[in-house]
């Protein structure tokens, strides 16, 4: 018997952050990503990835950063599967075992941005299949708010402005304007 007080969550907007090597054919990567998820709705400005040198050992210097949003909505519990597909794409584009692109999928809802990660930490919740949910940003008082553990690039104006636009389109999709679901 189904409990009447438990309601399924609203669908979410799929978001992804990309960090990639300069010189990589971004059009090919975006084509591969859209084949595996859905048509890309928006791509942010592409800027130098200068927030940390964390990826340089694996990917080299001169990395670039952008953010993506996708058409259509996804079930929130698809996030672990989406992360695994993202890792498969990263592996496909790797050279000698080193990534040339880092794909960070997440789900955007009216209330929050949650990223998928393989790394456990105090604020991360285990989902399934080796994937954790990282509550990255919350939406309060008409803007996204960072948390003590929010990555520096997700605190940037580039990201926050992109997410505000994506959130507006997401809310429109929920109302049935532009949703493919």
Long-range contacts (C-beta under 8 A, 24 or more apart in sequence): 9-76, 9-109, 10-109, 10-110, 10-174, 11-73, 11-74, 11-75, 11-76, 11-174, 11-181, 12-73, 12-74, 12-75, 12-76, 12-107, 12-108, 12-109, 12-170, 13-69, 13-70, 13-73, 13-74, 13-107, 13-108, 13-109, 13-166, 13-167, 13-169, 13-170, 13-173, 14-38, 14-69, 14-70, 14-72, 14-73, 14-74, 14-82, 14-105, 14-106, 14-107, 14-108, 15-67, 15-68, 15-69, 15-70, 15-105, 15-106, 15-107, 15-108, 15-113, 15-163, 15-166, 16-67, 16-68, 16-70, 16-86, 16-103, 16-104, 16-105, 16-106, 17-65, 17-66, 17-67, 17-68, 17-102, 17-103, 17-104, 17-106, 17-115, 17-153, 17-154, 17-159, 18-65, 18-66, 18-67, 18-68, 18-101, 18-102, 18-103, 18-104, 19-49, 19-55, 19-59, 19-63, 19-64, 19-65, 19-101, 19-102, 19-104, 20-59, 20-63, 20-64, 20-100, 20-101, 20-102, 21-59, 21-60, 21-62, 21-63, 21-64, 21-100, 21-101, 22-62, 22-63, 22-64, 24-93, 24-100, 24-101, 26-66, 29-89, 29-93, 29-101, 30-68, 32-89, 32-92, 32-93, 33-68, 33-89, 33-103, 34-70, 36-85, 36-89, 37-70, 37-82, 37-85, 38-70, 38-71, 38-72, 38-180, 39-70, 39-71, 39-72, 40-68, 40-69, 40-70, 40-71, 41-68, 41-69, 41-70, 41-71, 41-166, 41-169, 42-68, 42-69, 42-162, 42-165, 42-166, 42-169, 43-67, 43-68, 44-68, 44-158, 44-159, 44-162, 45-158, 47-158, 49-153, 51-151, 51-152, 51-153, 51-156, 52-152, 52-153, 55-102, 58-98, 58-99, 59-98, 59-99, 59-100, 59-102, 65-153, 65-158, 67-158, 67-159, 67-162, 67-163, 69-108, 69-162, 69-166, 69-169, 71-180, 72-173, 72-179, 72-180, 72-181, 73-170, 73-173, 73-174, 73-179, 73-180, 73-181, 74-107, 76-107, 76-109, 77-127, 79-105, 79-106, 79-107, 79-114, 79-116, 79-127, 79-131, 79-133, 80-116, 80-127, 80-128, 80-129, 80-130, 80-131, 81-129, 82-116, 83-116, 83-117, 83-118, 83-131, 84-129, 84-131, 86-116, 87-118, 106-136, 108-163, 108-166, 108-167, 108-170, 109-170, 110-139, 110-167, 110-170, 110-171, 110-174, 111-138, 111-139, 112-136, 112-137, 112-138, 112-139, 113-137, 113-144, 113-154, 113-163, 121-149, 123-147, 123-149, 137-163, 139-167
